[in-house]
Structures are given as structure tokens and as C-alpha cells.
Amino acid sequence: MRLLAWNIRHGGGRRVEAICQAILRQDADVVVLTEFREGRSGERIRAALGSGGWSAQASSQPPSRTNGILVASRMPFAALPARRDVPCGAWRWLECVFSGLTLVAAYFPLNRAKLPYWDWFLREAEARASRPCVLIGDFNTGKHFIDEVGATFVGPEYLGRLEELAYADAWRRLHPEAREYTWFSHRGNGFRLDYAFLSPALAPRLRRACHSQQEREERVSDQAALLVEIDRH
């Protein structure tokens, strides 16, 4: 099962065609798009993915001109109803149940606004830790001196608390000493913002995790894509 997680930057706008072509090229089974927006751009993305075989789709239903989440899959899944208790907006959480797997797609707020979201998120992660579960998306968080050169992240300790629940950072598990970033500031400073965390029951099924920088380098989006491959069973 091949997963693609990608922040497409404010819904895509004029880049929608290039975004769709990039997704088709990656040929994942399940696509998780953050900063997805409803409206004309969202409709075009949904239609292109549907034509490409990703016929099972669910959106976190963000308000107009607001960044949310889209999950599109070549396999059937059930999207659970929106949660009213999500800090900073229900559109920042989308839970999808596949055969033998729970996928939680997340789009974290920025700066200190994400701290109450993290507290809520950790409780939800703990409640799902005993089942095969992947937490995936744009976490807007990282570890000082590891996922960035310096120490500017707000809330880096939350990643450690997630790991204390025995969730495995898929990319770091396969690249323990590597330094690689998914977003760069206008000053050229790199940050790893995009993650897939696997529950203890799912982590042994991890086979591959890598970043695709092509989309960022070609300015299709300002972020690289994360690709994770796990055994189906």
C-alpha cells in the first residue's frame, strides 16, 4: 500500500493541472492532500483524481478559502463524521477507515496555535495506538537541530510524546541519521514538516519512506511530497 502525503499550498490555484500530473506520476494507492480547498480548484482536483482511478474520496470540508484535507484512494474506505471538538477547526482532522487500517490525515496549525491541537491530537493518537493506524499529513512541527538546522520550532517536545506512545516516524525509522527537509523559508532554511507516524501494530509492515523533492523544485508546490509504502497485511 503506497501512501502519498503532500501540502499543495493554498488549494493549488493556477497550479492545479501540474499538481494533478504530479500525483498521477507518483501513482500512490492513497493520496493525502493538505491545504486542499473546496471550490473550483478542489473540484478540478477531485475530477482529475477520479478519472485517474482514485474514485473513493473524502474532504474535511473546510470553509470557503480555508485550507483543509482531501483523501483520495483507489481502495474503498469509510470517512468518519467530522469532529466538533477539534481545536482550531474540524477541517484539520480527517479519519478514514480502510480494511484492516485506520488512516488519520492531519493539518496542524502554525506557531503557538498548534499547542492545544497537539494536546488533543495526542489523546486521540493514544486511543488508536493498539490498532493498525497511520497518522499522516503536515504537522508543522519538528525536532530542534534534527528536523531543522537551528531551534525555532514551537512544540518540538510533542513529537517525542507521540513516540512515547510507541508510534514510529516512518521516514526517520528508515533514515535514522539523515537530514532532509520538506519546506524551505525565503532565507533558504530547511524544515521537515511532513510525517507519517505508524502505530506499534503497523510499524513492522513499513517497507519504504522517502521524500519527492521534484514537486518543490519545479514549484508545483512549496513543499516536497512524502511517500510511504507499507505491506497491506
Residue, then its C-alpha position, 0 to 999 in steps of 0.5 A: m500500500r503506497l501512501l502519498a502525503w503532500n501540502i499543495r499550498h493554498g488549494g493549488g490555484r493556477r497550479v492545479e493541472a501540474i499538481c494533478q500530473a504530479i500525483l498521477r506520476q507518483d501513482a500512490d494507492v492513497v493520496v493525502l492532500t493538505e491545504f486542499r480547498e473546496g471550490r473550483s480548484g478542489e473540484r478540478i482536483r477531485a475530477a482529475l483524481g477520479s478519472g485517474g482511478w482514485s474514485a473513493q474520496a473524502s474532504s474535511q470540508p473546510p470553509s470557503r478559502t480555508n485550507g483543509i484535507l482531501v483523501a483520495s484512494r483507489m481502495p474503498f474506505a469509510a470517512l468518519p463524521a467530522r469532529r466538533d471538538v477539534p481545536c482550531g477547526a474540524w477541517r484539520w482532522l480527517e479519519c478514514v477507515f480502510s480494511g484492516l487500517t485506520l488512516v488519520a490525515a492531519y493539518f496542524p496549525l502554525n506557531r503557538a496555535k498548534l499547542p492545544y491541537w497537539d494536546w488533543f491530537l495526542r489523546e486521540a493518537e493514544a486511543r488508536a495506538s493498539r490498532p493498525c493506524v497511520l497518522i499522516g499529513d503536515f504537522n508543522t512541527g519538528k525536532h530542534f537541530i534534527d528536523e531543522v538546522g537551528a531551534t525555532f520550532v514551537g512544540p518540538e517536545y510533542l513529537g517525542r510524546l507521540e513516540e512515547l506512545a510507541y508510534a514510529d516516524a516512518w521516514r526517520r525509522l528508515h533514515p535514522e541519521a539523515r537530514e532532509y527537509t520538506w519546506f524551505s523559508h525565503r532565507g533558504n532554511g530547511f524544515r521537515l514538516d511532513y510525517a507519517f507516524l505508524s502505530p506499534a501494530l503497523a510499524p513492522r509492515l513499513r517497507r519504504a519512506c522517502h521524500s519527492q523533492q521534484e514537486r518543490e523544485e519545479r514549484v508545483s508546490d512549496q513543499a516536497a511530497l512524502l511517500v510511504e509504502i507499507d505491506r497491506h497485511 
